[in-house]
Amino acid sequence: MVMHMKPCLREHIPSKLSELPEAPAYEAGYLVTKNAGWRSVRPVIDREKCVGCLQCYLYCPDGVIYRKDGKVAVDYDFCKGCGICRKICKLGAIKMEEER
């Protein structure tokens, strides 16, 4: 069974390697099981406010945040809804919404 991998940040290497974000989290797509359904809230990105600073990517413990069209997106299949991304976003571009 082949899993579809989300685009990862390492495909977009900046001119200086020192500018590449590093984090203890894995890139999106490395988790092997989907969310078990216990998540009660989920992060929602306001693409108008997001400047693509990637701080949420750096702090996400599950590596479910990835770059899409210069902004960030969330792989909801693997997001556990911890809210760390919302807390770290200084621009308020991430809000936690009740799970539907």
C-alpha positions as protocol buffer text, in pm:
chain_id: "A"
residue {
  index: 1
  type: MET
  ca { x: 0 y: 0 z: 0 }
}
residue {
  index: 2
  type: VAL
  ca { x: 149 y: 334 z: -106 }
}
residue {
  index: 3
  type: MET
  ca { x: 67 y: 637 z: 110 }
}
residue {
  index: 4
  type: HIS
  ca { x: 38 y: 977 z: -56 }
}
residue {
  index: 5
  type: MET
  ca { x: 306 y: 1205 z: 90 }
}
residue {
  index: 6
  type: LYS
  ca { x: 235 y: 1575 z: 142 }
}
residue {
  index: 7
  type: PRO
  ca { x: 488 y: 1821 z: -4 }
}
residue {
  index: 8
  type: CYS
  ca { x: 775 y: 1868 z: 236 }
}
residue {
  index: 9
  type: LEU
  ca { x: 978 y: 2180 z: 308 }
}
residue {
  index: 10
  type: ARG
  ca { x: 1305 y: 2024 z: 198 }
}
residue {
  index: 11
  type: GLU
  ca { x: 1193 y: 2044 z: -165 }
}
residue {
  index: 12
  type: HIS
  ca { x: 1221 y: 2423 z: -135 }
}
residue {
  index: 13
  type: ILE
  ca { x: 1582 y: 2465 z: -20 }
}
residue {
  index: 14
  type: PRO
  ca { x: 1672 y: 2833 z: 21 }
}
residue {
  index: 15
  type: SER
  ca { x: 1992 y: 2980 z: -121 }
}
residue {
  index: 16
  type: LYS
  ca { x: 2172 y: 2940 z: 214 }
}
residue {
  index: 17
  type: LEU
  ca { x: 2139 y: 2616 z: 405 }
}
residue {
  index: 18
  type: SER
  ca { x: 2160 y: 2815 z: 728 }
}
residue {
  index: 19
  type: GLU
  ca { x: 1814 y: 2960 z: 642 }
}
residue {
  index: 20
  type: LEU
  ca { x: 1651 y: 2615 z: 629 }
}
residue {
  index: 21
  type: PRO
  ca { x: 1423 y: 2551 z: 930 }
}
residue {
  index: 22
  type: GLU
  ca { x: 1524 y: 2261 z: 1151 }
}
residue {
  index: 23
  type: ALA
  ca { x: 1307 y: 2095 z: 1411 }
}
residue {
  index: 24
  type: PRO
  ca { x: 1279 y: 1779 z: 1614 }
}
residue {
  index: 25
  type: ALA
  ca { x: 947 y: 1703 z: 1440 }
}
residue {
  index: 26
  type: TYR
  ca { x: 921 y: 1486 z: 1129 }
}
residue {
  index: 27
  type: GLU
  ca { x: 806 y: 1621 z: 792 }
}
residue {
  index: 28
  type: ALA
  ca { x: 439 y: 1569 z: 709 }
}
residue {
  index: 29
  type: GLY
  ca { x: 365 y: 1220 z: 588 }
}
residue {
  index: 30
  type: TYR
  ca { x: 599 y: 1020 z: 813 }
}
residue {
  index: 31
  type: LEU
  ca { x: 336 y: 909 z: 1064 }
}
residue {
  index: 32
  type: VAL
  ca { x: 196 y: 568 z: 986 }
}
residue {
  index: 33
  type: THR
  ca { x: -152 y: 573 z: 1142 }
}
residue {
  index: 34
  type: LYS
  ca { x: -429 y: 828 z: 1103 }
}
residue {
  index: 35
  type: ASN
  ca { x: -585 y: 1023 z: 1387 }
}
residue {
  index: 36
  type: ALA
  ca { x: -790 y: 787 z: 1604 }
}
residue {
  index: 37
  type: GLY
  ca { x: -1087 y: 1025 z: 1609 }
}
residue {
  index: 38
  type: TRP
  ca { x: -1043 y: 1157 z: 1963 }
}
residue {
  index: 39
  type: ARG
  ca { x: -942 y: 1511 z: 1856 }
}
residue {
  index: 40
  type: SER
  ca { x: -1199 y: 1765 z: 1984 }
}
residue {
  index: 41
  type: VAL
  ca { x: -1049 y: 2080 z: 1826 }
}
residue {
  index: 42
  type: ARG
  ca { x: -844 y: 2138 z: 1515 }
}
residue {
  index: 43
  type: PRO
  ca { x: -626 y: 2423 z: 1389 }
}
residue {
  index: 44
  type: VAL
  ca { x: -759 y: 2637 z: 1105 }
}
residue {
  index: 45
  type: ILE
  ca { x: -514 y: 2856 z: 911 }
}
residue {
  index: 46
  type: ASP
  ca { x: -620 y: 3206 z: 804 }
}
residue {
  index: 47
  type: ARG
  ca { x: -429 y: 3224 z: 474 }
}
residue {
  index: 48
  type: GLU
  ca { x: -470 y: 3603 z: 461 }
}
residue {
  index: 49
  type: LYS
  ca { x: -285 y: 3649 z: 792 }
}
residue {
  index: 50
  type: CYS
  ca { x: -24 y: 3374 z: 737 }
}
residue {
  index: 51
  type: VAL
  ca { x: 311 y: 3509 z: 618 }
}
residue {
  index: 52
  type: GLY
  ca { x: 477 y: 3168 z: 590 }
}
residue {
  index: 53
  type: CYS
  ca { x: 724 y: 3225 z: 877 }
}
residue {
  index: 54
  type: LEU
  ca { x: 712 y: 2847 z: 949 }
}
residue {
  index: 55
  type: GLN
  ca { x: 720 y: 2882 z: 1327 }
}
residue {
  index: 56
  type: CYS
  ca { x: 420 y: 2650 z: 1353 }
}
residue {
  index: 57
  type: TYR
  ca { x: 607 y: 2396 z: 1139 }
}
residue {
  index: 58
  type: LEU
  ca { x: 908 y: 2415 z: 1369 }
}
residue {
  index: 59
  type: TYR
  ca { x: 707 y: 2359 z: 1686 }
}
residue {
  index: 60
  type: CYS
  ca { x: 453 y: 2099 z: 1566 }
}
residue {
  index: 61
  type: PRO
  ca { x: 532 y: 1781 z: 1763 }
}
residue {
  index: 62
  type: ASP
  ca { x: 373 y: 1555 z: 1502 }
}
residue {
  index: 63
  type: GLY
  ca { x: 507 y: 1716 z: 1185 }
}
residue {
  index: 64
  type: VAL
  ca { x: 162 y: 1766 z: 1033 }
}
residue {
  index: 65
  type: ILE
  ca { x: 223 y: 2119 z: 906 }
}
residue {
  index: 66
  type: TYR
  ca { x: 362 y: 2165 z: 557 }
}
residue {
  index: 67
  type: ARG
  ca { x: 416 y: 2442 z: 302 }
}
residue {
  index: 68
  type: LYS
  ca { x: 155 y: 2499 z: 32 }
}
residue {
  index: 69
  type: ASP
  ca { x: 174 y: 2794 z: -209 }
}
residue {
  index: 70
  type: GLY
  ca { x: 405 y: 2993 z: 21 }
}
residue {
  index: 71
  type: LYS
  ca { x: 175 y: 2952 z: 323 }
}
residue {
  index: 72
  type: VAL
  ca { x: 123 y: 2663 z: 564 }
}
residue {
  index: 73
  type: ALA
  ca { x: -140 y: 2391 z: 567 }
}
residue {
  index: 74
  type: VAL
  ca { x: -231 y: 2113 z: 810 }
}
residue {
  index: 75
  type: ASP
  ca { x: -259 y: 1742 z: 739 }
}
residue {
  index: 76
  type: TYR
  ca { x: -574 y: 1674 z: 943 }
}
residue {
  index: 77
  type: ASP
  ca { x: -539 y: 1298 z: 902 }
}
residue {
  index: 78
  type: PHE
  ca { x: -254 y: 1307 z: 1155 }
}
residue {
  index: 79
  type: CYS
  ca { x: -315 y: 1625 z: 1359 }
}
residue {
  index: 80
  type: LYS
  ca { x: -402 y: 1554 z: 1724 }
}
residue {
  index: 81
  type: GLY
  ca { x: -531 y: 1906 z: 1795 }
}
residue {
  index: 82
  type: CYS
  ca { x: -280 y: 1998 z: 2066 }
}
residue {
  index: 83
  type: GLY
  ca { x: -289 y: 2372 z: 1980 }
}
residue {
  index: 84
  type: ILE
  ca { x: 85 y: 2435 z: 1997 }
}
residue {
  index: 85
  type: CYS
  ca { x: 74 y: 2587 z: 1649 }
}
residue {
  index: 86
  type: ARG
  ca { x: -189 y: 2840 z: 1761 }
}
residue {
  index: 87
  type: LYS
  ca { x: 11 y: 2935 z: 2068 }
}
residue {
  index: 88
  type: ILE
  ca { x: 331 y: 2991 z: 1871 }
}
residue {
  index: 89
  type: CYS
  ca { x: 172 y: 3197 z: 1589 }
}
residue {
  index: 90
  type: LYS
  ca { x: 247 y: 3560 z: 1674 }
}
residue {
  index: 91
  type: LEU
  ca { x: 21 y: 3692 z: 1396 }
}
residue {
  index: 92
  type: GLY
  ca { x: -290 y: 3506 z: 1513 }
}
residue {
  index: 93
  type: ALA
  ca { x: -320 y: 3326 z: 1180 }
}
residue {
  index: 94
  type: ILE
  ca { x: -416 y: 2998 z: 1347 }
}
residue {
  index: 95
  type: LYS
  ca { x: -740 y: 2949 z: 1539 }
}
residue {
  index: 96
  type: MET
  ca { x: -862 y: 2634 z: 1709 }
}
residue {
  index: 97
  type: GLU
  ca { x: -1207 y: 2526 z: 1589 }
}
residue {
  index: 98
  type: GLU
  ca { x: -1436 y: 2261 z: 1734 }
}
residue {
  index: 99
  type: GLU
  ca { x: -1416 y: 1934 z: 1544 }
}
residue {
  index: 100
  type: ARG
  ca { x: -1712 y: 1872 z: 1314 }
}
